[in-house]
Amino acid sequence: MLIWQVLSYARSLAQTLQEGLVWKPGRNGDGRGWWQISDHQQLPALMANAFAGMEFLRQYAGEDSFWTSRAAEVYQSKGDNQSTESGARAVGDVLLTWVRQVEAGVSEIVGARAWSEVGLISTDMMGQVRRLLSDKQTHPAAAIVLCGAALESALRALIEARGLGLPERPSLSTYSQLLRREELILQP
């Protein structure tokens, strides 16, 4: 998924979390109040979108990131003990702030750098593989070795993008074993 698509989806999800809510002022006149959904039948959908927002942040901001933990906190606290709707709206606010920070270069999308590096490396390596295969003076094993290097780079990027710890002895074999254990690649 491209960075602009990730950010666009986050904005859209945040907007969904903030639509159809009405501010209900508190009775004390102290400025406190809560958000309430205008159609109570839509509350389960709002809650599901809040869960989607938290899962989105877990995947793209990182499982242990401030953004992920803060979104869970504001939802669970019902937006500072206001209402479920207030908590859901607050998750939308967290999403929008994360988007602004990514756009400003302050935060990054987990794995984006690794995936862009793999794209560049893979494209360059595959061009070299094609040149090696077309050169009748070069042994075909050279192209095979280069393909293995591209595969190793892609597996390492997947491990980094998922926030998994790199094996102590990195190799194509240890990367594959780790990704199979995590069920990110299937055993043939």
VOGU-3710 file (C-alpha; in Angstrom, 3 decimals, decimal comma):
1> mliwqvlsya> 0,000/0,000/0,000  1,321/3,442/-0,891  1,893/6,058/1,816  -0,768/8,417/0,406  -3,280/5,537/0,467  -2,492/4,760/4,113  -2,898/8,400/5,117  -6,062/8,801/3,048  -7,618/5,755/4,700  -6,670/7,096/8,166
11> rslaqtlqeg> -8,337/10,448/7,377  -11,449/8,693/6,083  -11,662/6,481/9,163  -11,247/9,507/11,447  -14,014/11,315/9,594  -16,286/8,283/10,007  -15,579/8,346/13,754  -16,639/11,983/13,979  -19,752/11,967/11,785  -23,240/11,779/13,220
21> lvwkpgrngd> -22,190/12,866/16,701  -23,912/15,664/18,618  -22,335/17,584/21,517  -24,386/17,390/24,726  -23,329/20,123/27,185  -23,088/19,256/30,869  -25,602/20,612/33,338  -23,173/22,509/35,541  -22,267/25,049/32,886  -18,602/24,161/33,420
31> grgwwqisdh> -17,996/23,491/29,717  -17,957/19,743/30,246  -20,215/17,505/28,239  -20,088/14,484/25,990  -20,566/13,352/22,434  -23,678/11,356/21,632  -24,610/9,580/18,429  -27,726/10,959/16,752  -28,951/7,498/15,670  -28,460/5,027/18,541
41> qqlpalmana> -28,779/2,092/16,146  -25,451/3,209/14,657  -23,550/2,821/17,956  -22,278/-0,721/17,155  -20,933/0,525/13,805  -19,235/3,466/15,520  -17,643/1,107/18,040  -16,468/-1,206/15,232  -14,885/1,769/13,458  -13,125/2,742/16,687
51> fagmeflrqy> -11,711/-0,798/16,869  -10,652/-0,492/13,222  -8,896/2,786/14,049  -7,010/1,210/16,937  -6,010/-1,781/14,781  -4,925/0,583/12,005  -2,624/2,421/14,423  -1,265/-0,867/15,750  -0,296/-1,898/12,212  0,913/1,419/10,817
61> agedsfwtsr> 2,119/3,410/13,831  3,465/0,354/15,637  2,216/-2,009/18,291  4,212/-0,334/21,070  3,856/3,230/19,813  2,470/6,140/21,806  -0,269/6,534/19,169  -1,538/2,988/19,584  -1,542/3,098/23,362  -3,111/6,563/23,469
71> aaevyqskgd> -5,943/5,537/21,118  -6,698/2,528/23,334  -6,597/4,709/26,459  -8,981/7,376/25,177  -11,425/4,791/23,907  -11,367/2,733/27,111  -11,749/5,841/29,278  -14,703/6,895/27,099  -12,979/10,161/26,235  -12,242/11,185/29,832
81> nqstesgara> -15,315/9,431/31,275  -17,787/11,148/28,978  -19,385/8,512/26,712  -18,553/5,636/24,386  -19,130/8,054/21,517  -16,643/10,528/23,045  -14,057/7,751/23,221  -14,648/6,818/19,575  -14,389/10,452/18,483  -11,133/10,770/20,423
91> vgdvlltwvr> -9,708/7,800/18,493  -10,493/9,806/15,343  -8,599/12,783/16,791  -5,585/10,554/17,503  -5,681/9,241/13,918  -5,766/12,761/12,453  -2,904/13,952/14,632  -0,824/10,905/13,638  -1,532/11,677/9,947  -0,364/15,290/10,411
101> qveagvseiv> 2,825/14,112/12,098  3,563/11,607/9,315  2,977/14,315/6,703  5,318/16,655/8,605  7,993/13,946/8,773  7,874/13,777/12,575  6,422/10,236/12,688  6,671/7,466/10,160  4,584/4,589/8,946  5,987/1,379/10,386
111> garawsevgl> 7,814/-0,543/7,693  7,467/2,145/5,018  11,196/2,751/4,812  11,962/-0,972/4,650  9,374/-1,515/1,898  10,671/1,394/-0,182  14,232/0,089/0,178  13,102/-3,360/-0,941  11,317/-1,855/-3,918  14,442/-0,021/-5,007
121> istdmmgqvr> 16,774/-2,939/-4,320  14,484/-5,490/-5,945  13,973/-3,406/-9,072  17,721/-2,813/-9,408  18,564/-6,442/-8,657  16,019/-7,808/-11,107  17,446/-5,538/-13,810  20,870/-6,966/-13,056  19,450/-10,513/-13,131  17,998/-9,900/-16,602
131> rllsdkqthp> 21,341/-8,546/-17,821  23,193/-11,552/-16,380  20,765/-13,985/-17,999  21,114/-12,321/-21,392  24,929/-12,377/-21,189  26,020/-15,720/-22,659  29,480/-15,303/-21,053  28,044/-15,348/-17,505  27,201/-18,559/-15,645  23,459/-18,827/-14,787
141> aaaivlcgaa> 24,346/-19,335/-11,108  25,233/-15,638/-10,873  21,632/-14,680/-11,633  20,337/-17,244/-9,128  22,568/-15,866/-6,355  21,324/-12,354/-7,086  17,684/-13,548/-6,932  18,430/-15,089/-3,529  19,809/-11,763/-2,312  16,638/-9,977/-3,458
151> lesalralie> 14,486/-12,561/-1,656  16,555/-12,178/1,523  16,100/-8,391/1,382  12,338/-8,779/0,973  12,055/-11,206/3,903  14,156/-8,936/6,128  11,919/-5,989/5,208  8,808/-7,992/6,102  10,314/-8,832/9,491  11,165/-5,178/10,115
161> arglglperp> 7,777/-3,962/8,873  5,985/-6,294/11,292  8,188/-5,177/14,186  9,645/-8,643/14,732  13,123/-8,961/16,163  15,775/-9,874/13,624  17,344/-13,306/14,225  20,724/-13,423/15,928  22,264/-14,996/12,825  20,429/-13,410/9,896
171> slstysqllr> 20,124/-15,565/6,810  17,554/-16,562/4,247  16,866/-19,692/6,298  16,426/-17,951/9,684  14,247/-15,245/8,122  12,039/-17,916/6,545  11,768/-19,865/9,821  10,766/-16,762/11,769  8,150/-15,749/9,215  6,714/-19,284/9,146
181> reelilqp> 6,475/-19,304/12,955  4,609/-15,995/12,813  2,408/-17,445/10,033  3,332/-14,608/7,684  4,482/-17,039/5,024  3,084/-20,500/4,446  5,028/-23,724/4,478  5,034/-25,385/1,054
//
